[in-house]
Amino acid sequence: MRRTVWLLIAGMGLALALARPAEAGEPWTAPAAEKAKKNPVAKAAGVRDGKKSYDQNCAICHGAKGLGDGPGAAALNPKPRNLADKTIQGQTDGELFWKLTTGQGAMPPWQQLPESERWSLVHYVRSLVPSAPAKKKN
């Protein structure tokens, strides 16, 4: 059953990618009013709740750690983004919220998720920043 759901989600993403192809190099810029929006969800609860939603909706393409290496990624072109990348992490909460709400190309729109769940996903994406490598001992 769980595998069927994952395949359905991957198929939906592929269908959206084919139906709404993004032009190569096309910038994905959120409107200024969206960029300025602040996350109304408390961070601790958002990370916890966002992880649940991420595991159900996003990991299929972005992978368990957000590296863009999920099992559904192989069928997508372009490949899913590494969510821990500084270009993603450098965006405002409002930009990330707008992008996951509207989607583009292979990234499906997630406006069907409740608003608070999408804001929680923003907190969870922020938590995907890789930790600094340990310093070597001499």
C-alpha positions in Angstrom: 0.0 0.0 0.0 2.7 2.5 1.0 4.7 1.7 -2.2 1.6 2.3 -4.3 1.2 5.8 -2.7 4.9 6.6 -3.4 4.5 5.5 -7.0 1.3 7.5 -7.4 3.1 10.6 -6.0 6.1 10.1 -8.3 3.8 9.6 -11.3 1.9 12.8 -10.4 5.2 14.7 -10.3 6.2 13.3 -13.6 2.9 14.1 -15.2 3.1 17.7 -13.9 6.6 18.0 -15.2 5.5 16.9 -18.7 2.4 19.1 -18.6 4.3 22.3 -17.4 7.9 22.1 -18.6 10.2 24.8 -17.2 12.4 26.5 -19.6 16.1 25.8 -19.2 17.6 28.5 -17.0 14.3 30.1 -16.2 14.6 31.9 -12.8 12.1 30.8 -10.2 11.5 34.1 -8.4 8.8 34.6 -5.8 6.9 37.9 -5.9 8.2 40.6 -3.5 5.0 40.4 -1.4 5.5 36.6 -1.0 9.2 37.0 -0.1 8.3 39.3 2.8 5.8 36.9 4.4 6.8 35.6 7.9 6.4 32.1 9.1 3.5 32.0 11.6 4.3 28.5 12.9 6.4 28.0 16.0 9.8 26.6 15.0 10.0 23.5 17.2 6.5 22.3 16.4 7.1 23.2 12.7 10.2 21.0 12.4 8.4 18.1 14.1 5.2 18.4 12.0 7.1 19.4 8.9 9.1 16.2 9.1 5.9 14.1 9.0 4.7 15.9 6.0 8.1 15.8 4.3 8.4 12.1 4.7 4.9 11.6 3.2 5.1 14.1 0.4 8.6 15.2 -0.4 11.1 12.5 0.4 10.1 10.5 -2.7 11.9 13.0 -4.9 14.1 15.0 -2.5 15.3 12.0 -0.5 15.3 11.3 3.2 17.9 14.0 3.9 16.8 16.5 1.2 19.7 15.9 -1.1 17.6 15.4 -4.2 18.3 11.7 -4.3 14.9 10.2 -3.6 13.7 7.0 -5.4 11.4 9.1 -7.6 14.3 11.5 -8.7 15.5 9.2 -11.4 12.4 9.8 -13.5 12.7 13.6 -13.3 14.4 16.1 -15.4 15.7 18.4 -14.1 16.6 16.5 -10.9 15.1 17.6 -7.6 17.1 20.2 -5.8 19.4 19.6 -2.8 17.3 21.4 -0.1 20.4 21.8 2.1 22.1 23.8 -0.6 23.0 27.4 0.3 20.9 28.8 -2.6 17.8 27.1 -1.1 18.7 27.9 2.5 19.4 31.5 1.6 15.8 32.2 0.5 13.3 33.7 2.9 10.6 31.6 4.5 8.1 33.4 2.3 9.9 32.4 -0.8 10.1 28.8 0.2 6.4 28.8 1.2 5.4 30.3 -2.2 7.6 27.9 -4.2 6.2 24.7 -2.5 2.7 26.1 -2.8 2.9 27.0 -6.5 5.4 24.5 -7.8 7.3 24.7 -11.1 8.3 22.2 -13.7 8.8 18.8 -12.0 8.1 20.3 -8.6 4.3 19.9 -8.2 2.3 22.6 -6.4 1.3 21.6 -2.9 -1.5 24.1 -2.3 -3.8 21.2 -1.3 -1.9 20.9 1.9 -3.2 23.0 4.8 -1.3 26.4 5.1 0.1 25.5 8.5 1.5 22.3 7.1 3.2 24.1 4.3 4.7 26.6 6.8 5.9 23.6 8.9 7.6 22.2 5.8 9.5 25.4 5.5 10.8 24.9 9.1 11.7 21.3 8.3 13.6 22.3 5.1 15.6 24.8 7.2 16.6 21.9 9.5 18.2 20.0 6.6 21.4 22.1 6.7 24.3 19.6 7.0 26.3 20.0 10.1 29.9 21.3 9.8 32.5 18.5 9.4 34.4 17.6 12.5 37.8 19.1 12.9 40.7 16.7 12.6 42.7 16.1 15.8 46.4 16.3 15.5 
